[in-house]
Structure formats: C-alpha cells, structure tokens
Amino acid sequence: MSETKIILTEKEMPRAWYNIQADLPNLPSPPLNPATRKPISPEDLAPIFPLSLIEQEVSLERWVEIPEEVLKIYRLWRPSPLCRAHRLEKALDTPAKIYYKYEGVSPAGSHKLNTAVPQAYYNKKEGIKRIATETGAGQWGVALSQACNFFGMECTVYMVKVSYQQKPYRRSLMQVYGSEVIASPSTLTSSGRKILKDNPESPGSLGVAISEAVEDAAGRDDTNYSLGSVLNHVLLHQTIIGLEAKKQFAKIDTYPDVVIACCGGGSNFGGIAFPFAHDKIVQGTKVRLLAVEPTACPTLTRGHFGYDYGDVAGLTPLLHMFTLGSEFMPPGIHAGGLRYHGESPLVSRLVHDGFAEAVAYEQTAVFESGVLFARCEGIVPAPESSHAIHAAVKEALDAREAGESRTILFNLSGHGLLDLPSYDTYLEGNLKDQPLHEESLKKSLEQLPKL
Amino acid sequence: MSETKIILTEKEMPRAWYNIQADLPNLPSPPLNPATRKPISPEDLAPIFPLSLIEQEVSLERWVEIPEEVLKIYRLWRPSPLCRAHRLEKALDTPAKIYYKYEGVSPAGSHKLNTAVPQAYYNKKEGIKRIATETGAGQWGVALSQACNFFGMECTVYMVKVSYQQKPYRRSLMQVYGSEVIASPSTLTSSGRKILKDNPESPGSLGVAISEAVEDAAGRDDTNYSLGSVLNHVLLHQTIIGLEAKKQFAKIDTYPDVVIACCGGGSNFGGIAFPFAHDKIVQGTKVRLLAVEPTACPTLTRGHFGYDYGDVAGLTPLLHMFTLGSEFMPPGIHAGGLRYHGESPLVSRLVHDGFAEAVAYEQTAVFESGVLFARCEGIVPAPESSHAIHAAVKEALDAREAGESRTILFNLSGHGLLDLPSYDTYLEGNLKDQPLHEESLKKSLEQLPKL
C-alpha cells in the first residue's frame, strides 16, 4: 500500500515564496486612490502598511526570499503533510486518487498563519507596536493574534458580530494569545457607528469590519493595519502551500489533474493554486484550477469584474476585481470566512482570463460532504474547507461516472474543531440553505463606483 | 540551528507494542473477582471484553505485533512528531533542552486514539456490534467514537456530567462520528439511578460512569465494554508513543534525563514512560520517570497501595493499585481526565517499586504554565497535559538554578481547543485552586474493601 502522508523534512521546506505577478499574461489594473481615483502610490499606503509589504504588493520578481526569522516560526508546524484520502476514495468507490494538503496542523488551525507570521515580522522590523485587523469566522484573527504574540506586539481584532456570537471559542483563543477582540460593527469607530445607526441588529460583514480596523490603524502612529486575504502580498505568502505540494507530488512522481480550494478573499485558493498556475501559464501544463464559493456569496460566479472598494465605508483603495458590490450583505452562513463581497485581484484576473474556474455550492450539501470526510479521514473540517471537499467529492464521483482515473488535490485549509456548533445544527437537521439575496445583490451592484 | 521537529516516516513506525509485564521485577498482584475475591479467570471477563484483549491483559510476551488494519489507521496521523520547545527554553532562560512528543495531531486530538483503534478492531473481529464506554473530559469518548466509526460499529458514551456541561464541543464531536452520548449519572442504569437518588446534583465521576457503561455492556450480547486507561492492554497500546520517541531521540543521538507525563488512569504516563522504564529496569539506564497529577485527586501521592474496585458500584474486578477509594469524589477541576480514584496497576507497581516518581500540582499553577506554553509554542494544551508542562517548566527552572544542561521530555497528550471555556475562566481571574477534600478522602479510604 502507498503511503498515507507524503512528508517533507524541514530542510526541504521552500525558502522563497512564488510571485505570480512575474508570470501573469495580464496584470490586474492598478489599485486607485479612493479620493483622487488615480493609481495609488506607495505613500498612500504608508500610513497603514510597512514598506516591505508595499514593495511585495507591486513586486514583479518571481521569487521572494522568506526571512530566516519567519522560517524559524514556520518550522513550528511546516512543512504540512500531503495526505492521500484512501478511506474517502473507498467510500466513494471511485477510481480517482484524492489528495489533500492539510493546513490545519498549524497551531492557529488554518493556513492563515502562513501570512500572519511574515506580516507581523515586517511590521515589527519597521518599528510598529500594534496591529489592528478584522476577522470573519475568526481563523484570521486567531492567526494574527498568534503571530503578534510571537513577536511581542499588541493586536486588536474587529470580529464580524455573527461569528463573534456563533464562534465564542475562536474569541477565547485570540484572548489566550493576548489579543483584544471587539464585535463589529462596534461603537468604537465612526464606520461602526454609522452601520449601527442604520441597523442596530446588523450581523456585520467583513467589509464593515475592515472599515473599522483601517480607521483604527489610520488614527494611531504606533498601529498598522493587516489584512488576511485579497492583497497580492498575502497571496504571495500563501504560495508556500502549493510549492510544498508540488515538491510532495514530485516525491511520488505524480501531478494533479485538478487543484481545488475554497475561495473567500482568495488567499487559500491562490496559496495552493498559483504554483500550479505557473506551470499552466509558463509551460502549458494541463491542470484545472477550481475555486469554490458559497451560493450565498458568489463573488466569482455572479460578481461584476471591475473596480470596487474593499470595504463598506470606502476607506480602502479601489481594487480591480470580481465584486458583488461593497454594500452587499450576505446571509449569516456558517462559513463566515467566505462572506466577502470582493476577491483578490490576482485570483480575479486568473479566473477572468480563463486559467481558473469557479463554482458555487449550497451549505447543506457542503456540510454533508464535510461530515462524510470527517467520518472517513477523522479530521473535522472547517465549514469553509468543506466547500473544497464537496467539490473534490463531486470530481471523484464524476471520475467514477466517466470510468477515469483522475488525480485530485484539494486544500484542507483548516479544521473545524471550533465550528462544532454548526455541526450540531446540521446533525439536528436544522441547517438551512441560504440562497443568494437577489434583491440585495441587484441593489448593491447598482451602487458600484462609476469610473 | 537544530531541527524543530524530529520526524519518523511511516515506514519507521514501530510494528509491535512493548509489554512491560515481560520485564517488571514484581508483577502486580492479580485482579480479583469481586464476588468470590479469587483471581479472575478469562471467563469472568469474557462477557464484556474480546478474547484477544483478555490475552493481552495477561500476556508476558515482550512484544505484541500491531495488526495491519490498525497500522493502516495509525498512519492517518502517526508517527507523531517529537518537537523541540526552542521558544519555551528561551522564555525560561534555561540551559535545559525541552522536547515534547505531540499526540494532539491525532484526529481525536489526544493520545487516546492509540488504544481506541485496536480495541475497536479486536471487538469487531470477534463479532461485536456495539461498544459502551465512559468518558471524563471527553478525550476518550471522542477517540472511541472515531475508532468505532472507522470500523462501522455503534458506540454509546456515558460522559461525566460536569464535563458534559463544561465541554459541549467534545459531546458534539462524538456525535459527528455518530455516537450516542449520555450524561452520567443517568437514569438508564441502576448504578446511575442509585447515585442520583442519594444526590440528584451529583457532578458525576469516572467511577460512576464506568459502572454505568459496564452495566450496559453486561446486559447486552451484542455489546462489549471498553476502557480508555488503567488496564494492562490499554497501556500496552499506548507504548507506541514512547517507542517512537526513543527512535526519534536516537536519530539526533540524544537520550532524555527525565520523562514526564500527566497521570489520571495511567495510560498516557505508561505510554511514554514504559519504553524508557525498559531501559532503566533491564539496562540500568539512568532516566527519571515522573508522573504528574492534580492536588485535587492525588492518587499516586496520597493514595493507598492495595486492592480496590475500579468503579463506584463494585462491578469491576478488584485491582491492586494506588487508590483514593472508589467512593472518593474529587472536586470538578478542569482536567476532567485526571479525576479518577484509582491508577493503572502497572504504573502503581512502577511507582511503588521506585522506578518512577509522582508529584501533584494545583490547577492555577498548571494553567499558568499551559498559557506560557501556548504563547511560546503556539499549541493550546489540554488542561490534563498542562500538568506535564508545569512539571517540565519546573525541571527547566531547576536546571537553570543548578546551572546544568538537562534533557527533558514530556508528553503533550492532547490539545485544549475544546477546553477553551476553562481558559476563559483562567484569563478572567476566576480560576480557583481546588484543594483536596481531606474529609472525603478519609471517609473513602475507610470504605476500602477489606481482604
């Protein structure tokens, strides 16, 4: 029998991140200053980001060296295993080979720590003492809390209110690492107060929480802002996932036919897919790249491709991306990390130009596949990651139908041990699909900035 | 810099468990039938255990081969990493080298899966369709639920009521794997009803829950009973931890000066310590073996060495061990898995004969070390495991005091991601030490069976 886990040694861990901007046939159109609507300059970003990350944001170098201090912390959990889902294959009676890269081995429980650590590192190096951020499901907030703690920095997290209520364990975990956690919308910022005035019962959204965190950071000299997804440098850091996966496949002389990841802001998808996209763009390798999103928030499958704000208050630069409109308020699905109106400009470009595909699923089907995976492989997946599992299951069943062997890779971005109340809801038969709010989407798209 | 994680490949994973009964200078006195008070026969155990496990219970063979079906499932997470706690060493400013074996990588989140899998396997092989068990903190219940699910068996778990209430996420997790979970004491068994009649507010204890599960299993032909600790075969299965650790130390040409583990029923301590005890007994190797328990339930440090029941109702065989008396009711500390009145006869013998030491700590000091560890190494430990961390911290500070290099190994038996409410209590300053109930202990020891 072949191995269950394909392991790299610490010495085999990649020492540079892959920058897809070096290889993209069409680069995303540049971010615009929200006031002047002209391309932003590094000076525009300097009040909230350190210079090294601003440089990475626009770099066209193919490889960016990972600092030794970051590698040291990566070694706490990396390289992460590439696992063969033997028992899932058997349950599906499929000729397909299913592999998953497991990022839940990080002490934060998800891939988010891959970028939290370098972000904290570069901020620390440039004299910053405190970071403000937002979090949806809490995965990002936990990761940044850990990273700030590793470097002895303070951390304030604006947590989307619906997740703050549904996921108290993630809040606790951030507090274990010493962070201050605030339910968003809050009364601490003018962005939060505005939302609460219009709708005191607002469940919040990533867009609102981003406005609050940016406002916090812009108002204090010792504080910077940090984002867990969407931006180029975030996706850059996450490419360590796909780079390791390629090395692991090389060890067993295999290459995937399809690479699957759930997609909220895009860092998880970009992280595993970009190193394979390199092969596809540069060498013409045949590999399908599949981004999976929730029907309730279908940015790539139903969004508009154009400029929009990254947040609700219009404080961020205008990004060129797929968007549902920054005022779109998705329903409170359990995959809180996928409730974002926008999408990484790099992932948007990749999908728009036909290098990657996107698909959207309803949450009950997603939970069904999540529970099947847990019972086969043991690991309880995060509801976000279950979107990728569901797509992998569909691919495997499709391969059975077609009588084809097929090698499927998906990224298991995190475990769901802090999402167990959502499993209770599912197992009790009380989980409902959350169809797209068509009216809300229509209204939101009409509000897109006119350029 | 030296590696952070010492890794074994799947091929390097041990293929046999180590049976310390082959090497102990003094074997424990035999278990007695509770009715006749004569040594039990295999027939006495057959109604609730499969033959293969009864054989392992009394085997004097040094090595017991691990079945291929069990190895296959072990490979989902094993071999587990041996990690160097570089950052903790730095925080303590100690010349000591601190290593921990991390069993929280199992999908059940603890070492308990190491024995749950073979127990389910042997039961299945002998035609059993359903297993009844008890659980304290929920670690064992989760593990057996997973194991039964892997082999397509039903599982009913009697969960100590105080944990059922404090740890709802562990209950949810057992249900994800398809188990039925019942708060103990329950009205479903006569043992449970008796306790509830005397004290309707009883928080429960492992002793009571064992009575309930044994009664359940004895009453149904298709059902066996399964225990997560204490018995010889359970500790046998756990020796894979120490066997792997020895191989990992050999890879870096190192050997520990002290091996530390928390100790409830003894399977975690036995699992890591027995393979080192082998070296100590057979080769005279100098290595200290240290068992750590809570002051609130100090079985090894304050218990009586003699025969006692394993449960409250007196349904189990009389075991020769350290015991606080089966009627001892420890306070509801957060380390629910260490609230057991008795102790593995093998571990008891090892401590009694001077091959191992024991020490007891209060829970606030234990949580302090747990949070320190989480902030240094990232992983939030289970409150049980934090007892071992606290002892390791004390060893490391002691080494600093003495100006000695010292190699410390402890078993990080599980993560605490499902124990976060106890961290909330600690961080809010509301965690109290739970001193030993001296009166309760005195009374309980007076009730010990007279032989």
Interface residues (C-beta under 8 A of the other chain):
Chain A: M1 E3 T4 K5 I7 T9 E10 K72 R75 L76 W77 C83 R87 V105 S106 P107 A108 G109 Q146 N149 F150 P168 Y169 S172 L173 Q175 V176 Y177 G178 V371 A374 R375 E377 G378 I379 V380 L417 L418 L420 P421 Y423 D424 L427
Chain B: M1 E3 T4 K5 I7 T9 E10 K72 R75 L76 W77 C83 R87 V105 S106 P107 A108 G109 Q146 N149 F150 P168 Y169 S172 L173 Q175 V176 Y177 G178 V371 A374 R375 E377 G378 I379 V380 L417 L418 L420 P421 Y423 D424 L427
